[in-house]
Amino acid sequence: MPFYVSPEQQMKDKADYARKGIARGRSVVVLQYDDGILFVAENPSRALHKISEIYDRIAFAAVGKYNEFENLRLGGVRYADINGYQYDRRDVTARGLANVYAQSLGTIFTETAKPYEVELVVAEVGDDAETDQIYRLTFDGSVSDEHGYVAMGGQAEAVAQSLKDGYREGSSLAAALQTAVRALEAQDAERRLEAKSLEVAVLDRNREHRLFKRLTAARIGELLSAADGGAGSGGASGGGKAAAEPEGTSTTDDDGA
């Protein structure tokens, strides 16, 4: 005999399921600095990226299941390419892309048995800090317009609290990176992140054409040492304890990505 489950209970169960899946992953931090927008993820994998370029001035960051957010990333790239070709490259915006993702995630959440276990940030760098755009999207299609910084995945509340305490508007790239790494380490008093266990990228408004750039482990170490006045950053520049999770490329707990 079939049993009845109220729509309210179904939505609650789906939301709880998605939140638990996202919380199992490693965190991502997105924050503004003086020359653009910085993306920092705890990610030992060199093959499975959590931070990617979408279009000229637009980048994407995600936590959750790799196969699910990779499908969304590819869809966003196709959307941007088609609209930029049919109309004008200036017509491709983070706001438009966020609306497309919101519709897709909302439909999946309400109409399928299993919601996507993902959380996304779509960011667009402007000509100055006032025109930067950062949009956060959750598993149910909700969109929020963020300013300053965003923390997703893992113990997001602890990371966000550390960012709240340490973030300063107009910070240099080195200072912003150090703030982000300290926020990621705040999830565990014993956690010390090495440069090689971080995935870092920027949208730099001072670059020409492609504003997205990934930072190498060597460059990450240099920036963290500079922020610390050359004394090192407690391991983030390469001399401390590595992240506890093993390096891997699983697509099920995907903050292996």
C-alpha positions as CSV (number, residue, x, y, z in Angstrom):
1,M,0.0,0.0,0.0
2,P,1.5,3.4,-1.0
3,F,2.1,5.8,1.8
4,Y,1.6,9.6,1.7
5,V,4.4,12.1,2.4
6,S,3.4,15.8,2.5
7,P,5.1,18.1,0.0
8,E,6.6,20.1,3.0
9,Q,8.2,16.9,4.3
10,Q,9.6,16.0,0.9
11,M,11.2,19.4,0.4
12,K,12.7,19.3,4.0
13,D,14.1,15.8,3.4
14,K,15.6,16.9,0.1
15,A,17.1,20.0,1.6
16,D,18.6,18.0,4.5
17,Y,20.1,15.5,2.1
18,A,21.7,18.2,0.0
19,R,23.1,20.1,2.9
20,K,24.7,17.0,4.4
21,G,26.4,16.1,1.1
22,I,27.8,19.7,0.6
23,A,29.1,19.8,4.2
24,R,31.1,16.6,3.7
25,G,33.2,18.4,1.0
26,R,36.2,20.7,1.3
27,S,35.6,24.4,1.5
28,V,35.9,27.1,-1.1
29,V,36.4,30.8,-0.3
30,V,35.8,33.7,-2.7
31,L,36.8,37.3,-1.7
32,Q,37.5,40.6,-3.3
33,Y,40.9,42.2,-3.2
34,D,42.2,45.5,-4.5
35,D,42.8,44.3,-8.1
36,G,39.9,41.9,-8.5
37,I,38.4,38.7,-7.1
38,L,40.3,35.8,-5.5
39,F,39.2,32.2,-5.4
40,V,40.8,29.7,-2.9
41,A,39.8,26.1,-2.5
42,E,41.3,23.3,-0.4
43,N,41.9,20.8,-3.2
44,P,44.9,18.5,-3.5
45,S,43.8,17.2,-6.9
46,R,45.6,18.7,-9.9
47,A,43.1,17.2,-12.4
48,L,39.6,17.9,-10.9
49,H,39.1,21.7,-10.6
50,K,36.7,23.4,-8.3
51,I,37.5,26.8,-9.8
52,S,37.2,27.5,-13.5
53,E,36.9,30.2,-16.1
54,I,33.5,30.6,-17.7
55,Y,34.0,33.7,-20.0
56,D,36.1,36.8,-20.4
57,R,35.5,38.4,-17.0
58,I,33.5,35.6,-15.4
59,A,34.6,32.7,-13.2
60,F,32.9,29.8,-11.4
61,A,33.6,28.0,-8.1
62,A,31.7,25.1,-6.6
63,V,31.6,22.6,-3.8
64,G,29.8,19.3,-3.6
65,K,29.7,16.3,-6.0
66,Y,32.1,16.8,-8.9
67,N,30.0,15.2,-11.6
68,E,27.1,17.4,-10.8
69,F,28.8,20.8,-10.6
70,E,30.9,19.9,-13.7
71,N,27.7,19.4,-15.7
72,L,26.6,22.9,-14.5
73,R,30.0,24.4,-15.4
74,L,29.9,23.0,-18.9
75,G,26.3,24.2,-19.4
76,G,27.4,27.7,-18.3
77,V,30.3,27.7,-20.8
78,R,27.9,26.7,-23.6
79,Y,25.4,29.4,-22.6
80,A,28.1,32.1,-22.5
81,D,29.6,31.0,-25.9
82,I,26.2,30.9,-27.6
83,N,25.0,34.3,-26.3
84,G,28.4,35.9,-26.9
85,Y,28.3,34.7,-30.5
86,Q,24.7,35.5,-31.2
87,Y,24.6,38.9,-29.6
88,D,27.7,40.6,-28.1
89,R,30.4,39.5,-25.7
90,R,29.3,42.3,-23.4
91,D,25.9,40.7,-23.1
92,V,27.3,37.7,-21.3
93,T,27.1,38.6,-17.6
94,A,27.4,36.9,-14.2
95,R,23.8,38.0,-13.4
96,G,22.4,36.3,-16.6
97,L,24.4,33.1,-15.9
98,A,23.3,33.1,-12.2
99,N,19.7,33.3,-13.4
100,V,20.2,30.3,-15.7
101,Y,21.8,28.3,-13.0
102,A,19.0,29.2,-10.6
103,Q,16.3,28.0,-13.0
104,S,18.2,24.7,-13.5
105,L,18.9,24.0,-9.9
106,G,15.3,25.0,-8.9
107,T,13.8,22.6,-11.5
108,I,16.1,19.7,-10.4
109,F,15.3,20.3,-6.7
110,T,11.5,20.3,-7.1
111,E,11.0,17.8,-10.0
112,T,13.5,15.0,-9.4
113,A,13.8,12.5,-6.5
114,K,17.4,13.5,-5.8
115,P,18.6,17.1,-5.6
116,Y,22.0,18.2,-6.7
117,E,24.5,18.3,-3.8
118,V,26.2,21.4,-5.0
119,E,26.7,25.1,-4.0
120,L,28.1,27.6,-6.6
121,V,29.6,31.0,-6.9
122,V,29.5,32.9,-10.2
123,A,31.6,36.0,-10.1
124,E,32.3,38.8,-12.6
125,V,35.1,41.3,-12.2
126,G,34.3,44.9,-13.0
127,D,36.3,48.0,-13.8
128,D,36.5,48.7,-10.1
129,A,35.5,47.1,-6.8
130,E,32.1,48.7,-6.8
131,T,31.1,47.0,-10.1
132,D,32.4,43.5,-9.2
133,Q,29.5,41.0,-9.0
134,I,29.5,37.8,-6.8
135,Y,26.4,35.6,-6.8
136,R,26.0,32.6,-4.6
137,L,23.6,29.8,-5.6
138,T,22.4,27.0,-3.4
139,F,21.1,23.5,-4.2
140,D,17.5,24.7,-4.4
141,G,18.1,27.5,-6.9
142,S,18.2,30.3,-4.4
143,V,20.4,33.2,-5.4
144,S,22.1,35.8,-3.2
145,D,24.1,38.8,-4.2
146,E,27.3,38.8,-2.0
147,H,29.7,41.5,-1.2
148,G,33.3,41.2,0.1
149,Y,33.6,37.4,0.7
150,V,31.8,34.1,0.5
151,A,32.5,30.7,2.1
152,M,31.0,27.4,0.9
153,G,31.2,23.8,1.8
154,G,32.8,22.0,4.8
155,Q,32.4,23.8,8.1
156,A,31.2,27.0,6.2
157,E,30.1,28.8,9.4
158,A,33.6,28.6,11.0
159,V,35.2,29.7,7.7
160,A,32.7,32.6,7.3
161,Q,33.3,33.7,10.9
162,S,37.1,33.8,10.3
163,L,36.6,35.8,7.1
164,K,34.3,38.2,9.0
165,D,37.0,38.8,11.6
166,G,39.9,39.0,9.2
167,Y,38.6,40.4,5.9
168,R,39.5,44.0,5.0
169,E,38.3,45.9,1.9
170,G,41.0,46.9,-0.5
171,S,43.5,44.3,0.7
172,S,46.4,43.3,-1.5
173,L,46.5,39.9,-3.2
174,A,48.9,38.6,-0.6
175,A,46.9,39.8,2.4
176,A,43.6,38.5,0.9
177,L,45.2,35.1,0.2
178,Q,46.5,34.8,3.7
179,T,43.0,35.8,5.1
180,A,41.5,33.0,2.9
181,V,43.9,30.4,4.0
182,R,43.6,31.2,7.7
183,A,39.8,30.9,7.2
184,L,40.1,27.5,5.7
185,E,42.4,26.4,8.6
186,A,39.9,27.7,11.1
187,Q,37.8,24.6,10.6
188,D,40.3,22.6,12.7
189,A,42.8,24.0,15.2
190,E,45.4,21.4,14.0
191,R,44.9,22.1,10.3
192,R,47.8,23.6,8.4
193,L,47.5,23.9,4.6
194,E,50.4,23.7,2.3
195,A,50.5,25.6,-1.0
196,K,50.4,22.4,-2.9
197,S,47.1,21.4,-1.3
198,L,45.4,24.7,-2.4
199,E,43.7,25.6,-5.7
200,V,43.9,29.3,-6.2
201,A,42.8,31.6,-9.1
202,V,42.1,35.3,-9.6
203,L,40.0,37.5,-11.8
204,D,42.5,40.3,-12.2
205,R,41.0,43.5,-13.7
206,N,44.5,44.8,-14.7
207,R,45.1,41.9,-17.1
208,E,44.1,42.2,-20.8
209,H,41.7,40.0,-22.7
210,R,41.4,36.9,-20.4
211,L,41.2,38.2,-16.8
212,F,41.2,34.7,-15.2
213,K,44.5,33.3,-14.1
214,R,45.5,30.2,-12.0
215,L,48.3,30.6,-9.5
216,T,51.0,27.9,-9.2
217,A,52.0,26.4,-5.9
218,A,55.3,28.4,-6.1
219,R,53.5,31.7,-6.5
220,I,51.0,30.8,-3.7
221,G,54.0,30.2,-1.4
222,E,55.6,33.5,-2.4
223,L,52.4,35.4,-1.7
224,L,51.9,33.8,1.7
225,S,55.5,34.4,2.7
226,A,55.2,38.1,1.6
227,A,52.0,38.5,3.7
228,D,53.8,37.1,6.7
229,G,56.8,39.4,6.2
230,G,59.0,36.6,4.9
231,A,58.5,34.4,8.0
232,G,56.1,31.9,6.4
233,S,52.4,31.4,7.1
234,G,52.4,28.5,9.5
235,G,52.7,25.9,6.8
236,A,50.7,27.4,4.0
237,S,53.8,28.3,2.1
238,G,55.0,24.7,2.1
239,G,56.5,24.0,5.5
240,G,53.6,22.9,7.6
241,K,51.4,20.0,8.1
242,A,49.5,18.9,5.0
243,A,45.7,18.6,4.9
244,A,44.5,15.5,6.6
245,E,42.5,14.1,3.6
246,P,44.3,11.9,1.2
247,E,44.8,13.1,-2.4
248,G,42.4,11.5,-4.7
249,T,40.2,11.9,-7.7
250,S,36.9,10.4,-6.5
251,T,33.8,11.8,-8.0
252,T,31.6,10.7,-5.1
253,D,33.0,12.8,-2.3
254,D,33.9,15.3,-4.4
255,D,35.6,17.7,-2.6
256,G,38.3,15.5,-3.7
257,A,38.0,17.9,-6.6
